[in-house]
């Protein structure tokens, strides 16, 4: 099979926040995930050093916290102050016990040590606008006020200065604690946003969009939320996970194209709200949950309830999954003009690229590598490309291109192409280049390794062979680059 690819223009700068992730108090994401006092690698605060060493190469911009479904039942006051006084609560979202040994201060200080910025959520399920504003006061307040003083008493003098906040989570979902209608959510989100920005005008706010594309209210939910919240919010969220319960690989590989449909449709609704309200600001998109999620359900595991660090939704990713997550990352890059925030969900143990053993080692999974290289080389200007490539029809849509591509021009003049070959046969790729390049690097994901392959440069073009059903990166540089080794 042959494919020809060329660049037709520049789309937009890539926001570094596209390379963000998510930690929820769910399963073992926190306890025995990022946090395990007594582990041989644990730091003085109890956070695992071996996990930190696997997170750092990802170059994360933000981590969304503390949920997720957990957020809608979480009282942040339970997680501050002396640990020995913190209550243990039944956690209704995931049927576990929450010991509250990691709370707001612990997480924010861990982020500081990791040099990653937090994206905090406020509870709009069981919580109130007042709870949300008081959390903001605790975190960012510099007045001689009650909650700012409480933070000082708890050992943190300076405000944390958190700039990015989520107004609840998936509030249209019947699985959500205190789920709401669109009107109910729009009103509480509007009033919460208004109060939060009164207290701290420097923050940015993300309103909940519909939980995923197949929800009955997808589109109409966003329209209602935007009608009420447009003056106060900066982003609206999208969430999407893909499954392959049927074992239909061609359809599974085509699913990320639906992600693009969602982006286009919600962006159009944001523009309609702007026009209807005579606004001057664009509402951008926060795709703050995305991943592949289905292996755990197929395995039918059901660990005992009401335990701490209940081991749920620990996906064992295979060789096809990184092709789908890679194509999802490509979809985000192809819409960098509207998607400004995106969070791979989640980061450790729960639907995650990183897994741990309690008391034992940490390791990475196959989906780690497409995100790693996209984060490392996908910063700069997103490019518009056109491909001449055969297509196929499948159960979910017709005319699916066998080649999926995103391209970014780096600040150093490099061109970086992130490629998924959906075909069951190898693909001969010819890249038409806008200028001369000195070196070409081709990296292919095989199992848990990135291997090098040939990339020929000649006559204003580059040629590479993409293996069957594969993810790879082509990197063209203006000068020969030193060799890099990836574990």
KEDREN-571479 format. One record per atom (N, C-alpha, C): residue in one letter; x, y, z. Coordinates in steps of 0.02 Angstrom, whole numbers, plus 50000, padded with zeros to 5 digits. Example, Ala and Ser with C-alpha at 12.3 -4.5 7.8 and 13.67 -1.06 7.14 Angstrom:
a506604971650390;a506154977550390;a506604983550390;s506424988850354;s506844994750357;s506455000250394;
***
This chain:
x500424994150000;x500005000050000;x500445006250000;x500225011349963;x500595017549960;x500175023449985;x500515028350014;x500185034450036;x500645040350022;x500345045850002;x500715052049990;x500435057350037;x500875060950071;x500665065850121;x501025072450108;x500655077950112;x500975084450106;x500635089550151;x501015094750167;x500785100050212;x500455105550171;x499865107850193;x499505112950156;x499465119650193;x499655119750257;x499625126050294;x499765125150367;x499715130650404;x499805130650476;x499135131850509;x498975127850560;x498325128350594;x498345133250653;x498745131750703;x498755135650765;x499335133350809;x499545137550856;x500025135150906;x499725129550947;x500135124850965;x499925119351009;x499995121651081;x499445121751118;x499455123551188;x499785117951228;x500265119751269;x500625114551308;x500155110651353;x499575113451368;x499095110051412;x498765104051379;x498865103151313;x498635096951281;x498985090851310;x499565091951341;x499955086451367;x499875086251443;x499265084851464;x499085084551535;x498785077751551;x498705076451615;x498425069951636;x497945070951695;x497805065551730;x497245065451777;x497395060451832;x497295062651894;x497345058151952;x496695058951991;x496355053452001;x495735053352041;x495825048752101;x495465050252154;x495435045552210;x494985039652189;x495265035352149;x494915029752119;x495405023952116;x495185018152139;x495625012352136;x496285013652171;x496835011952137;x497505012852165;x497885018652133;x497505023552106;x497845029252075;x498255033152126;x497955034252185;x498295038152237;x498655033452285;x498275029352321;x498575025052372;x498865018752339;x499505017752348;x499945012752315;x500065014452241;x499835020352220;x499995022852153;x500525028252159;x500305034552163;x500805039952173;x501035040352245;x500635037652292;x500775038552364;x500795031852399;x501365030452430;x501435024152468;x501985024952520;x501815027752578;x502315028252631;x502585021352648;x503215020852659;x503525014452673;x503795010952612;x503615013152553;x503915010252492;x504655012052491;x505085007652467;x505805009152466;x505985015652430;x505575017752382;x505725023852345;x505375029952371;x504955029252424;x504535034852447;x504955040652473;x504725046752459;x505055052552486;x504795053952556;x505025059452586;x504845061052655;x504095062052663;x503755063952609;x503025065052611;x502625058752595;x502965053352578;x502625047052564;x502475045652491;x502715049952446;x502575049052374;x503135044952342;x502935040252298;x503395035552269;x503865038952219;x504515038052230;x505015040852186;x505065037152120;x504955030552120;x505005026852057;x504445028952010;x503855030352037;x503305032751996;x503465039651968;x503735043952011;x503915050651989;x504405050351931;x504875045651932;x505375045251879;x505075042951813;x504505039551815;x504165037651754;x503695043251730;x503455047351775;x503025052951757;x503425058651725;x504005060151752;x504385066051731;x504525066251656;x504715060651624;x504855061051552;x504245063051510;x503645062151536;x503045063851499;x502955071351490;x503305075351530;x503275082551522;x502575085351532;x502215082851582;x501515084851591;x501475092251608;x500995095551578;x500855102551594;x500435103051657;x499875099351660;x499405099651717;x499195092551735;x498975091751797;x498625085751819;x497955087751849;x497425084951822;x496745086251846;x496625082051909;x496305084951960;x496245081752025;x495685085252064;x495295081852108;x495355074852131;x494865070052097;x494535072252046;x494075068052008;x493765072251954;x493375068551911;x493135061751917;x492515061151960;x492215055251955;x491605053751993;x491705054752068;x492305053552091;x492465054652162;x492305061752184;x492405066552139;x492335073652155;x491635075252181;x491125072052154;x490435073952169;x490215072052239;x490605068052274;x490445066452344;x490985068652393;x491485072252368;x492075073852408;x492005080452445;x492125080352509;x492135086452550;x492875087952563;x493115093152531;x493835094452532;x494085095852603;x493635098052647;x493845099352717;x494075093052752;x493855087152729;x494075080852759;x494825079552748;x495125082752698;x495805081152678;x496305086452696;x496165090552746;x496645095552768;x496765094852843;x497305097852866;x497455097652938;x497835091352957;x497935090253023;x498315084353046;x498015077853020;x498445073552993;x498195067452962;x497845062853012;x498085062853074;x497785058353123;x497075060453142;x496875066453124;x496195068753139;x495725068353079;x495975066253023;x495565066052963;x495095059952964;x494475060952943;x493995055452946;x494095050452889;x493915044252903;x493865039052851;x493135038852829;x493025039452764;x492335039852738;x492195034152689;x491565031752688;x491365027352633;x491315031552569;x491645029252516;x491675033052454;x491195029852404;x490645033352389;x490085030352353;x490195029752278;x490645033652250;x490745033252178;x491055026552158;x491545024152198;x491915018052180;x491875012752235;x491415013552283;x491275008552334;x491915006452372;x492275011452393;x492895010452429;x492895014552493;x493415013652533;x493525017952591;x494035023252573;x493895029452592;x494355034952580;x494655037152646;x495305036152657;x495625037852720;x495825045152726;x495805048852670;x495965056052670;x496685057452692;x497135052852679;x497835054152696;x498195058352643;x497915058552584;x498125063252533;x497545067952520;x497665074352530;x497165079452519;x497455085252480;x497145090952486;x497325096752445;x498055098752453;x498285099552515;x498975101752525;x499475096652499;x499355090352515;x499835085152494;x499885084952418;x499305085152384;x499315084852311;x499655090952281;x499475096952304;x499755102952275;x500505103452288;x500735101252345;x501455101452359;x501825096152318;x501515090452307;x501805085452262;x501875088352191;x501355091852167;x501395095052101;x501975099952098;x502065103752151;x502625108452151;x503295104852145;x503375099352182;x503995095552178;x504095092452108;x503535090652077;x503565087652011;x503605092851955;x503525099151973;x503505104651924;x502955103651873;x502375101651899;x501765100851859;x501215105151891;x500835108551850;x500315112851878;x499675108951889;x499295110651942;x498675107251957;x498085110351920;x497595106051906;x496945108051879;x496435105351929;x496195109551973;x495775107252029;x495035107452010;x494665102652038;x493945102352029;x493575104152093;x492985107252085;x492555108752142;x491935104352137;x491695102152194;x491135097552200;x490475101252189;x490135099752134;x489475102552122;x488945097052122;x489115091352153;x488625086152166;x488315087152234;x488655084552286;x488435085852355;x488675092652380;x489135095852344;x489415102252365;x488985108152345;x489175113952369;x488815120152357;x489285125452328;x489015130752300;x489455136352279;x489885138952336;x489615139052396;x490005141452452;x490605136852465;x490495130252462;x491065125652471;x491605126952420;x491405128252358;x491885129452304;x492285135752317;x491955141152336;x492295147452348;x492755146952408;x492545143152459;x492975142352517;x493595138252500;x493535133252456;x494135129652434;x494595134352396;x494325138552353;x494735143452317;x495085148152367;x494715150252418;x495015154552469;x495585150952505;x495485144552521;x496005140652555;x496625140052511;x496525138752447;x497085137452402;x497435143752379;x497055148952361;x497355154852330;x497305161152372;x496965160852429;x496835166952467;x497455169952498;x497505176752493;x498045180252527;x497785185452576;x497125185252590;x496825189852637;x496885187152709;x496785191252759;x496765188752828;x496065185852842;x495865180952801;x495195178052805;x495225170952832;x494645168152849;x494615161952887;x494975156252852;x494795154752789;x495085148852757;x495805150052736;x495985156052717;x496685157552703;x497105156752766;x496825158952822;x497185158152885;x497235150752904;x496705146952889;x496735139752904;x497305136452864;x497395138452802;x497955135752764;x498615137452797;x498675143552821;x499295145552855;x499405141452918;x498875140252955;x498925136153015;x499135129052999;x498945126752939;x499125119952918;x499825119552887;x500205125152892;x500905124852873;x501085127852806;x500595130752772;x500745133652706;x500595141152708;x501115145152710;x501015152352715;x500805155352649;x501155153752595;x501025156952530;x500435153652495;x500025157452460;x499495154452419;x499805149952365;x499405144952344;x499645140352292;x499585143352222;x499125148052214;x499065151352148;x498805146752094;x498335142352109;x498055137852058;x497615141852011;x497745141251945;x497395145451896;x496835141851859;x496845135151858;x496375131451815;x495915127151859;x495255128151851;x494765124951895;x494185121951854;x493955116051876;x493385112651844;x492765113351887;x492205115151856;x491575116051891;x491195109451890;x491415104851934;x491085098351938;x491345093451886;x490995087751881;x491205082351836;x490605078351812;x490525077751746;x490035073251715;x489345073651750;x489105079651759;x488505080551799;x487865078151765;x487895076451700;x487295073651666;x487255066151674;x487765062951703;x487775055651706;x487375052851763;x486925048151751;x486535045151807;x486965041551857;x487575039751838;x488045036651885;x488345041651934;x488245048051920;x488565053351959;x488195054552025;x488555055552079;x488255057352143;x487915064052135;x487265064352148;x486865070452140;x486905073152069;x486785068752020;x486755070851950;x486215076251941;x486275080151889;x485835085851880;x485575086151808;x485005089451800;x484775091151733;x485205096751706;x485145098051642;x485535103351613;x485385110051646;x484755111351659;x484575117751690;x484835118151762;x484775112651799;x485035112651868;x485785113851869;x486145110351826;x486865111251825;x487055118251801;x486725120551749;x486905127151721;x486825132651773;x486305132251814;x486205137451864;x486725137051919;x486875131151946;x487365130852000;x488065132351973;x488215130151912;x488875131651883;x488945139151871;x488425142351848;x488445149551836;x488585153351900;x488205151751953;x488285155352016;x488955153852049;x489185147652043;x489845145952070;x490395149652033;x490355149651967;x490855153051926;x490875160451942;x490295163451949;x490255170551963;x490605172252029;x490455168252081;x490755169552147;x491505168252147;x491715162952113;x492425161352112;x492825166952077;x492555169552023;x492915174851988;x492875181452025;x492365182452065;x492355188352108;x492945188052158;x493055182052185;x493585181252235;x494275181452202;x494345178252144;x494995177952112;x494895178752036;x494915184752010;x494795185851938;x495325182751893;x495875180551921;x496415177951879;x496315170751857;x495825167251886;x495745160151871;x495385159051805;x495465152951778;x495085150751720;x494645144851741;x494045144551712;x493545139651733;x493315135251675;x493235128751690;x492995123851642;x492315121451664;x491805122551623;x491135119951638;x491065112951610;x490645108951641;x490525102051619;x490125101951554;x490395098751504;x490005096751447;x489665090151461;x489335087451412;x489025080851418;x489575075551428;x489395070051461;x489895065151482;x490245061751424;x489895060451369;x490205057651310;x489715058151252;x489945056751193;x489565058251132;x488905054551128;x488865048451154;x488255044451149;x487715046251200;x487855050951244;x487355053051293;x486745056051257;x486135054651281;x485535057351247;x485535064951241;x485835068351289;x485825075551289;x486425078851258;x486865074851225;x487465077751195;x487265083351147;x487555089051156;x487395094951115;x486885099451148;x486315096651165;x485805100751199;x486035102651269;x486395098151303;x486675099751369;x487155105751363;x487615105351317;x488105110751309;x487755117251292;x487245116951251;x486895123051231;x486585126551291;x486295122551336;x485995125451397;x486535128351443;x487075124651452;x487605126951496;x487905133451469;x488025133751405;x488305139851375;x487825145751380;x487195144451373;x486695149851379;x486745153351446;x486855149451500;x486885152251567;x487595154551586;x488095150851564;x488775151751592;x489255155651548;x489075157051486;x489545160151440;x489915166051470;x489595170551507;x489975176451531;x490525174851581;x490505168851611;x490945167451668;x491455161851656;x491355157751605;x491795152051595;x492275153351538;x492795149251536;x493305149851484;x493335143751438;x493115137851464;x493135131651427;x492515127551443;x492355122951398;x491855117851413;x492185111051399;x492005106051440;x492375099751438;x492065094751390;x492475090351364;x492275084351327;x492625078351359;x492285072651359;x492575066351383;x492435060951332;x492905056351323;x492775050751279;x493255044951294;x492975039051301;x493365032851306;x493125028251250;x493575024151223;x493395019551170;x493505012351192;x493065008051168;x493065000951187;x493104996651124;x493264990351135;x493264985451080;x492994978851106;x492404979051137;x492104972951164;x491974967851110;x491834970151049;x491654965550995;x492264962350961;x492864964950976;x493454962450943;x493504964550870;x493174969950852;x493164972650784;x493724977850778;x494314975650760;x494894980150760;x494814985750709;x494594984550647;x494524990250600;x494064995750627;x493514993850659;x493064998950687;x493385002450747;x493734998550788;x494075001450846;x494575006750824;x494955005250772;x495455009950748;x495135016150716;x494515015650695;x494175021450664;x493845026050715;x493765023750777;x493395027550827;x493655034650839;x494315035850839;x494545042650852;x494275047950804;x494045045850745;x493735050650699;x493085053450729;x492745049450770;x492145051950805;x492335057450855;x492925056850883;x493175061950929;x493205068750894;x493435068550832;x493455074750793;x492765077550779;x492275073050766;x491595075250756;x491345079050817;x491485076350876;x491275079550939;x491585086450946;x492235086850932;x492585093250938;x492265098550893;x492145096650830;x491855101450783;x491155103650806;x490745099050830;x490065100650848;x490035105150910;x490445103650961;x490425107651022;x490745114451009;x491265114750968;x491555121250951;x491045125650916;x490635122650873;x490115126550838;x489595129250888;x489425125250938;x488955127650989;x489255133351030;x489895132951044;x490225138551079;x490205144951038;x490295144350973;x490275150250930;x489565153050925;x489065148550924;x488375150850924;x488205154750987;x488445152251044;x488315155751108;x488645162551108;x489255162951082;x489605169351078;x489205174251036;x488955172050978;x488575176550935;x487915178550966;x487575173650998;x486915175051027;x486965180051084;x487525179951121;x487595184351178;x488015190551162;x488185191351099;x488575197151079;x489245197451114;x489545191651125;x490165191351163;x490775192751120;x491325193951153;x491965195151119;x492455189451131;x492295184951178;x492765179651197;x492565173051164;x493065169351141;x492945162551119;x492955157851179;x492475153251181;x492505147751230;x492875142051196;x493415139951226;x493805134451199;x493625127851233;x493945122551211;x493755115851233;x494295112851278;x494065109251329;x494505105551374;x494315098151368;x494715094251332;x494575087051324;x494915083551383;x494615084451443;x494985082751504;x494895075551529;x494605071151487;x494645063951497;x494635060651429;x495155056751414;x495165052951352;x495635046951360;x495425041251334;x495845035251336;x495455029451307;x495765023551309;x495455017051294;x495295013751360;x494695010751365;x494465008051429;x493965002451417;x494184996151422;x493704990751415;x493964983951438;x494614983151443;x494884976551461;x494644974251529;x494644978651577;x494444976951646;x493734974251647;x493284977351610;x492584975051608;x492534968151577;x492934966851525;x492924960251494;x493164954851542;x493644956651584;x493914951651631;x493424950151687;x492934954451698;x492404953151748;x492644953151820;x493164957051834;x493414957251903;x492964961551947;x492894959552009;x492504963452058;x492824962652126;x493334966752140;x493674966252206;x493194967852263;x493344965552323;x492914966952381;x492814974452389;x492204976252409;x492044983252420;x492274985652488;x492284992252495;x492424995652558;x493114994052586;x493604994252540;x494304993652559;x494664999852535;x495255001152564;x495685006652542;x496095004152482;x496145008352432;x496515006652371;x496215000452339;x495555000452331;x495194994952298;x495434994452226;x495724988752206;x496064988352141;x495584987452082;x495294992852059;x494804992552005;x495074995951942;x494804993751885;x494924996751819;x495674997451804;x496024991951818;x496744991651801;x496804988251733;x496804992451681;x496824990051613;x497504986951596;x497494981351561;x498104978351534;x498104979751459;x498464984851438;x498434987051369;x498834982551323;x498574981751262;x498894977351213;x499224981451158;x499394978151102;x499764981551049;x499314985851004;x498664984751006;x498204988750966;x498014995251002;x497964994951068;x497745000751106;x498155007051094;x498825006651090;x499205012851077;x499075015851009;x498835011750961;x498645014550897;x498035019050904;x497575016950947;x496965020950959;x497135027151000;x497515026351054;x497695032351093;x498135037051052;x498555034251010;x498955038550966;x498535042450917;x498015039250889;x497565042650844;x497135047850881;x496975046450944;x496605051350984;x497045057550996;x497685056451012;x498145062051020;x498205065950955;x498215062450899;x498235065850834;x497625070250824;x497035067750843;x496425071650835;x496455078050875;x496745077750935;x496825083750976;x497295088750942;x497845086250914;x498315090750880;x498015093750817;x497605089850782;x497295092550721;x496765097850736;x496575098450800;x496095103650819;x496385108150873;x497025109550866;x497375113650916;x497115120850916;x496745122850865;x496455129550866;x495885130150915;x495555124550934;x494995124850980;x495105120951044;x495475115551041;x495615111551101;x496255114251132;x496185116951192;x496755120151226;x496995116151286;x496585111551311;x496755107451369;x496545100351353;x496955095451371;x496765088451363;x497125084351416;x496755079651446;x497035075651501;x496955068251485;x497525064851474;x497515057651469;x497285054851536;x496745050951535;x496445048551597;x496525040951602;x496835038651656;x497165042551707;x497915041551702;x498285042651757;x499015042651752;x499335036351781;x499075033951838;x499395028251872;x498855023151892;x498955016951872;x498575011051893;x497865010651866;x497495016051863;x496805016051840;x496795018551768;x496595014051720;x496615015651649;x497225019951633;x497805017151645;x498405021351651;x499005018751611;x499445023351592;x500065021251559;x500595018651607;x500505019951672;x500995017851723;x500645013351774;x500955007751790;x500685002951838;x501195001851894;x500935000351953;x501364998852010;x501154992452044;x501634989552080;x501494984252128;x501584987152198;x501104986152243;x501194988652312;x501844985752341;x502274990152364;x502914988052392;x503414985852340;x503214985652276;x503654983052224;x503794988152170;x503954985752110;x504164990352057;x503594993852023;x503764998751983;x503315002251938;x503535000951866;x503055000951821;x503214999651751;x502745003651706;x502915003951642;x502495007451594;x502135002451550;x501585004751520;x501185000851473;x501265003651403;x500975000051354;x501075001851284;x500835008851267;x500305011251299;x500035017951282;x500485023551307;x500985021951347;x501445027051373;x501825030551317;x502035026651266;x502515029151218;x502225034051167;x501635032951139;x501365038251094;x501285044951130;x501075044751193;x501005050951230;x501695053951244;x502175049851262;x502845052251276;x503135056151217;x503105053251157;x503415056551100;x503005062451075;x502335062051081;x501925067751063;x502065073651109;x502145072251174;x502295077551221;x502985080451209;x503455076251191;x504145078451181;x504225082451116;x503885080151062;x504005083150997;x503385086350965;x502825086351001;x502205089050973;x502065096150994;x502565099651019;x502485106651040;x502755111250985;x502365116350971;x502545120950917;x501925123250881;x501925122650815;x501355124750774;x501045118550741;x500405117450754;x500055111950721;x499965113550647;x500115108650605;x500075109550533;x499465106150504;x499255108550446;x498705105450409;x499015101050356;x498795094850352;x499065090150303;x498505087250261;x498695085050201;x498235081250158;x498585074850138;x498205069550136;x498495063050119;x498115059850061;x498495057050016;x498205052749964;x498325045649986;x497795042250008;x497865035650038;x497205031850029;x497225025350019;x496605021550014;x496205021850079;x495555020650073;x495095020650130;x494745013950136;x494415012950193;x494025006850203;x493375008650238;x492885004150232;x492255004750268;x492244999850326;x491925001750381;x491874997250438;x491184998250471;x491074995050527;x490414995050558;x490215001850585;x490705006150600;x490535012550632;x490525018450584;x490855017850525;x490845023250476;x491155020950411;x491055024750359;x491345023150294;x491915027850279;x492295026050228;x492845030050202;x493345032050257;x493585027050293;x494085028150345;x494785027850313;x495175033150316;x495845032850286;x496285027850323;x496665023950285;x497115019250318;x497675022750355;x497825028950337;x498345032850370;x498035038250413;x498235038550476;x498035044050521;x498665047950538;x498635054550531;x499235058550540;x499085065150574;x499545067250617;x499585074150642;x500295076550632;x500365082950618;x501035085650605;x501125092150643;x501725093150670;x501895099050709;x502575101550688;x502625108150678;x503275111150666;x503555113650732;x504125111050751;x504425112950815;x504765119750812;x504885122550869;x505225128950873;x505925128850845;x506215122950838;x506895122350811;x506885121250735;x506295121950704;x506245121050632;x506125113950611;x506075109350658;x505955102250641;x505235101250619;x505115096050581;x504445093650565;x504355086950598;x503795086150634;x503675080050673;x502995077250653;x502995071050628;x502385067850604;x502235061850649;x501615061550673;x501385056150715;x500885052050674;x501045045650663;x500725041750611;x500435035250637;x499825033650616;x499525027250630;x499345024050563;x499615018150551;x499435014150494;x498895009250516;x498275010350493;x497715006050512;x497684999650471;x498074999150419;x498024993550373;x498374987350400;x498164981550376;x498484975250395;x499094973750352;x499294978350311;x499894977550271;x500334983750279;x500964983050262;x501424988650267;x501224994150219;x501415000350237;x501235006150197;x501875009850178;x501975010950113;x502525014950088;x502305022250089;x502615026250131;x502415033150140;x502915037750106;x502645042350066;x503055047650035;x502815054350062;x503275058050094;x503135064650121;x503415069950075;x502985074350050;x503225080050010;x503405085650058;x504015088050055;x504285092650105;x504315099850078;x504185104750122;x504195111750100;x504905114550093;x505405111150120;x506095113750117;x506565107950131;x507195109250128;x507695104050137;x507805102550211;x507945096250226;x508105094150294;x508745090050292;x509095090350348;x509755087050352;x509705079850376;x509195078450416;x509165071750446;x508445069650457;x508335063250453;x507675060450466;x507715054750516;x507255054750563;x507235049550615;x506555046250613;x506535039650612;x505915035850612;x505905031350673;x505415032350717;x505335028250777;x504685024550773;x504705018050787;x504115013650782;x504015010350850;x503395010150872;x503235006750935;x503114999350921;x503504995150954;x503424987950949;x503404985251020;x502814983051041;x502734980651110;x502874986251159;x503374985351200;x503564990451249;x504234993651231;x504384993751167;x505024996751145;x504905001351087;x505305006551083;x505335010851025;x505955008950986;x505865006950924;x506425004750883;x506525009550825;x507115009750799;x507285014150744;x507185010550678;x506965014450628;x506895011850560;x507175017050512;x507235015150449;x507535019650401;x507045025050379;x507325030850363;x506945036450335;x507395039650283;x507205039350221;x507625041950167;x507415049050149;x507905053450140;x507795060350120;x508095061350051;x507675063650003;x507935065149936;x507425069049896;x507675073549855;x507275077249807;x506665080549839;x506775083949896;x506215087449927;x505675082949955;x505865076949973;x505375072250000;x505705067550050;x505295064050087;x505535058950133;x505125052650123;x505455046950128;x505115040550119;x505235036150180;x504695032750200;x504745028050257;x504245022450246;x504395016850276;x503945011050274;x503615010250342;x502955010850343;x502575010050405;x502345002850412;x502534999350464;x502334992350471;x501574991550476;x501324985550465;x500604984450471;x500354986250541;x499774989350543;x499454991250606;x499964993650657;x500214999550646;x500765002050686;x500675009450703;x501025011550756;x501095018650773;x501825020350765;x501955026250735;x502645028350728;x502695035850725;x503305038350732;x503455045450727;x504015046450677;x503915051250632;x504445053450588;x504645060450609;x505295061450620;x505545067850642;x506095070050593;x505975075750561;x506445078450512;x506755084750541;x507415085050542;x507765090550574;x508225094150525;x508365100450542;x508775104550498;x509515102950506;x509675099250557;x510375097150568;x510355090050597;x510865086150586;x510875079450615;x510795079750691;x510345075450718;x510205075450789;x510595069750822;x510825070850883;x511155065350919;x510675059650931;x510935053550932;x510505047850943;x510175048051012;x509545045751014;x509185045351077;x508985038151090;x509025036351152;x508845029451171;x508235029651217;x507735025651200;x507125025351241;x507065018251269;x506895017951332;x506805011351361;x506115008651343;
***
